[in-house]
Every structure is written in structure tokens, then in C-alpha cells.
Amino acid sequence: MSAKGKPMKHETETNGDRCVWLQSPAHLGRVRLLVPESEAPAVEAACERAGTPEDLLAELAPRVSGSTLADIAERIGEPADLSPPLAALARQAHAGEARILLTFGGQAQSYIEDLAALYTGDPAARAVVEACSVALQDELEQGANLFGLHPYGLNLIRWIEEPESRPDPTALAASPLSQPLILVAQAARLATLARYGLDPAAIGEWCVATTGHSQGLCAALLAAEGHPVEAIPARAAEFARYLVHQGIRMQAAYGRSPRAGEPMAAVTGLELEELQAHLAATPEANQAVVIAARIDVSFWIRRSRNT
């Protein structure tokens, strides 16, 4: 995979001609493009190399038919409007037409693939991951590894670049790793917002509040502090160091709890009534603690045009 990310591909037929659906990488807005199968390799390669939608159109001009280029230009938009939905939301927020709330989740997040995508796809996010990786390994060497809860170490960069070296999913989900690493993913995501017009250093101009759960509280505090992008890596590394020890203490407390082994769930995509119906059908529901939240480690956005 290139540093820009690879487009996703699905095959179909249009008017008897075999075509391929390509979804562009995140930095190109995840736009779905329907192109002839014969031209798909050129479009796919251009999506990998192009840094902006304008670059994509310029590179494709001599490589694909005029009709294909026109279709792609129309689907993505004219160069002046080539921006992902988040950039459009930023414009609305600055114009007072939208209100944004950042909320950061806690345990039960699937974070390692998100970290890998951020690390390879955005320089600001990469700087956060690199700074935190150094800090985490140093924290273990300074004595945190003496608790015996990090048999895999904390070589985050290696786990990103060599997926086969990653700990198993159970270890990644456990507190000693997930407490600091989910925070790293959230801080990396925060650092990417400036490219869309949401400057973390001026968060008060476009964000009404930040909130978080568990290690997400640290990410919410980091966001609320209003650091410029270049200062986020160092501050995120400080939070990550702290969360190494929070993860250790949480794992120790979990082992001593009389309720150890009971599950925790993250719920997404359900209306309250649907969730209540599921709980009512669960015999143990009256003993359970349920956290309803989005699973992704980025943010939740609430829009309002009238308030």
C-alpha cells in the first residue's frame, strides 16, 4: 500500500460494458467512481499517488478517455470545490451554520487499523504516532514493564509497518495496550483536522464542547487545550505516558474485581427504543452497564442551522 492509501474496488456492469466501482482513499474524500474495467488500473494508481483531487484529475487527463475523465470530474466536483465533507462542515461551522461537538470514546474501540491508516495517510498524524511510540517505549524502559503486563512491548511503529508482528486481538483489547493506544489514535485524528479548515489551535472558533469516556477524557482535554498542530505530538506523548500507568492499574483492579469477566459493549447505530428492546430481551440487563457510543475513534458531529 502506498502512503496515500489504496482505493476500494467492486465490479459491476453498465449498458453491457464491464465497469468497476472504485472508492477513493480518505484524503480524496472516499468518492465512489464508476469507470470502465480497462481504465480502472490507471485510475486506481492515480488515486494512490495523487495528493489532492486536483492532482488526480491532472494525472488522469492523458491516461483515460475524455468521457471517463468528465465523469470523474463531475463526481468529485470542479477543482475549486474539491473537498471532502468535513471541509464543507468546517465552512458551515465558521459561518455559524453548524455546531460541532467532539466526543472521544474509550474501551471497546478497534484502533490498530485506524492508527495504521493515519500513520501512512497524513503527515500530522504520523508525527503524533512517532512521538507517542518513542514515549511509550521509554515509559516501559523506565520501569512500567516491571509489572509484567507488556510481554509484547509497545513498539507501535513496528506493529503498524509489520502487521504480522502485532499482538493478538485479545492483548490489543486489554487495558495495558488499549488505554494508551486508543488515545494515540484519537490525538492523531485531532491533528488531521487542520487540513480541512478545523484548526485545533482555534478550537473555540468552531467547536462548542469536547467530551470523552475513559481514555477519551484525555483526548477531550487535549483537544480543549487548543494546541497548534505542531505541538500536539509532544502533548499527546505526555498523555500516552500517563495512560500506560492507568492501563496497568485498570488491569490490576479488573483482576481483583468480584465481577471480573463480565462483558462491556460499545453500541452504535441504534435508536434508543431499539437499544431498550435489546436490553429488555437480555435477562442480565438489569445488572449490566451499557455504554452507547460511536465505535470510531474520531468524533461525533451535531449540526444545527437554527441555534
N, C-alpha and C positions, 0 to 999 in steps of 0.2 A: 504494500500500500504506500502511496506517496504521502508526503507531508500534508497535502491538501485533503486527502481522503478520497475514497472511490465512490462513484455513483452506484446506486442500486439498479438492477435490471430485471424486467419482466417482459415476456414475449406475448404478442397478440397478432391479429390480422386486421387490416383496414382496406376495404374495397378490393379484397382479393390479394393484396400485397402484404408480405410478411413484414411486420414492424416490431419495434422493440420499445418498451417504455423504460426510460432512464430517469432516475431521480437524482438530481444533482446533489453534491455534498452540502453540508450545513452552511459553509461560508459562501455558497452561491444561492442560498435561500431554500434548499430542498425542493426545487421546482421539478415537476414531472414533465418530461419531454417525450413525445411520441415521434420516433424517427425510423426511416427505412433500415432494415437489418443490415444492408450493405454499408450504410454510413454510420452505423452505431459505434464501431471501434474508434472512428475519428472523433465522434462526439464524446465518447467515454474518456478517451485520452486527453482531449481538450479540457474536460471538466476536472480532471486530476491536476492539470498543470496551471489552469487559469486562477489567478489570484482574485479577480473581480469578474462580475458579469460582463463588463466592457471587454476585458481580456478574452473572455470566452468567445464573444461574437467576432472579435478581430481575428482570433486564431482560426475560427471555423470558416471564415469568408472564402479562403482559397481551397478549402478541403471538402465542402459539401455542396449540394445543389442549391440553387437560389431559392427554391420553394422550401427546402428544409431550413435554410438559414432564416427565411422570412417567418416560418412557423416558430422557430426558437426565439427569434427577436420579439415576436408578438406575445409568446407565452411568458417570457421573462419580463418584457417591457422595454421601452426605449432607454438608452443609456442614462438619461437624466433621472429616470425613475427606477433604475436597477438597484433595489434594496430589499432585504428580507422583511418579513412582517414586523420584526422587532424594531427596525428603523422607523417604520411607519408609526408604530406605537410611541416611539420616542418623540416624534414630531407632534403627535397629539398631546402627549404629556406636557411638553414645553409650551404648547399653545393653550393649555388649560382645558383641553377637551377630553382628557383621560386622567385617571388617578391610578398610581401604581403602588402596590404593597409587595414587598419582598418577604417571602417566608421560606425558611430553610428546614428541611426535615432532619430526622435523627436516624435511629436504628431501623433496620429492615430495608435500607436503600441498597440497590445494586449499583456499585460505584466504579468498579475497576475498568469497565469498558468506557465509561464516561471519562474517566481520567485519561485513558489512552487516546481517546478522540480529541480531548482538549490539548493534550501534550503535543500531538502531531499536527493539530489544525490551527493553533493560534499562538503567536509568539508571547503575548502577555500571559496566557495561561501556562505556557511552557516555563516561563521564568518562575511562576509560583510553584509549580511542581518540582522544579530543580532545587529551589531554595528550601522547600519543605523536606525533600528527600534527604538533603545533607543534614538538616537539623534533626530529623528523626533518627538517622543512623548515629549521629553524635550523641543523642539522648540515651540511646541504648548503651553506647560505649561508656557513658558517664555513670552507668550503674543500673539503669532501668532493666537491663537484661538479666540481672541477678535474681529477679522474681521467677524466672523460668517460664515466662508466658509468651516468649517470642522465639520459638525454635526455628522459625523461618527467617528471622532477622526482620529488617524493614528496608530492603533495597528496592524502593519504589520504581526507580528508573529501569532497573533490570526487569522487574515484573511487567512493565509497560512494553519494553522493547523485545523481551523474550517471553511471550505468553506461557510457554511450556514450563517456565521456572516459577510460575505463580503458586502460592499456597492453594490448597484445596478450598472449595467454596465454604465449607464449614469454618475453616480457620479465618477466611476473609470476612465472614459474617460475625465472628466473635469480637467482643469489645476491645481486646488489646490491639487489634488491627483496624477495625471499623471506626472506632472513636476518632483517631487522628486522620485516617484516610478519607472518610466522608467529608470532614472539614476541609481537607486539601482540595477535594473536587469542588466543593462549594466556593472556596476562595478563588480557585482558578476560573470558575464560571463568572464570578463577580468581576474579575479582571478583564473579561472579554466584552463587558457591556459598553465600554467607551467607544469601541469601533462602530457601534450602532447609534451613537448620539446620547447615551446614558452614562455620563461621566461620573464614576464613583466619588471623585473629589467634590463634586457639586450635587451630591445626592439629595440635599434639601430642596433643590430646584425641581426635581421630578419624582420624588418618592415621598409618600405620606407617612410611611412607617415601615419598620423591619421587625420580623418576629421569627422565632425558631423553636424547635423541640430538641432536647438532649444536646448533642454536639452542635446542632443547628443554632443554638443560642449563641455560641461563639461566632458562628458565621454572621448571624444577625448583628452582633455587636461590632464585628469587623466592618460590615457594610455601613453601619450607622456612624462609625468614627470618621467616615468621609475622607479616606486616603486617596491620593493620586495613584494612578495605576502603577507607577514605578516604585511606590512604597508598599504596595500590597504584599509582595513576596516576603519581605522581612517580617512584617507584622503577622502574616499568616503562619510563618515558621514559628513565631513565639506561641501562638495559639496551639499549633500542632504539638509542640513540646509539652505543653500543659496537658493536652488530651491523651498523650501517651500514658501519663500517670492516672488520669481519670479512667482510662480503659482498664488499667491494672486494678484499680480499686473496685471498679464495677464488676470485673470478673471474679475478684475475691469475694465480694458481697453476694454475688449470684451463687457461688458455691455454698455459702452459709445459709442462704435463704430457705425457709421451710417450703416455699413454693417454687423452688428451682425446678426447671424443666417445663414449666407452663409456657405456652407459646405467646408471642406477641405478633400482631399483624399490622401491616400498613394497608389501608383501604383507599382505593382510588376509583373514580368513575361511577360511583353510586350516588343516587339521591338519598336524602336522609330516610325517607319512607322505605326505600329498598333495603338500606342497611338495617333498619329496625326489624324488618321482616326476617332477614337472615339471623339476627340475634335472637329473635323470638323462637326460631326453629332450632336453636342451639341449647341443649339442656344446661350447659355450664355458663350460659351467657350472663347470668346474674352474678357470677364470680369472676368474670373476665374484665380486663381493662382493654378497651378498644381505642385505638388512635386512628382517626380518619385524616388522611393527608395525601397529597400527591406523592407518587413514588420518585419522580425525578428530583435531582439534587440542584436544580436551578432555581426557579422561583415561580410563584403563583401571582397572576395579574388580575386585578379587578378594575374594570373600566366603568366610568360613569360620565355621561355627557351633560348631566343636569345638575350635578353637585360638585 
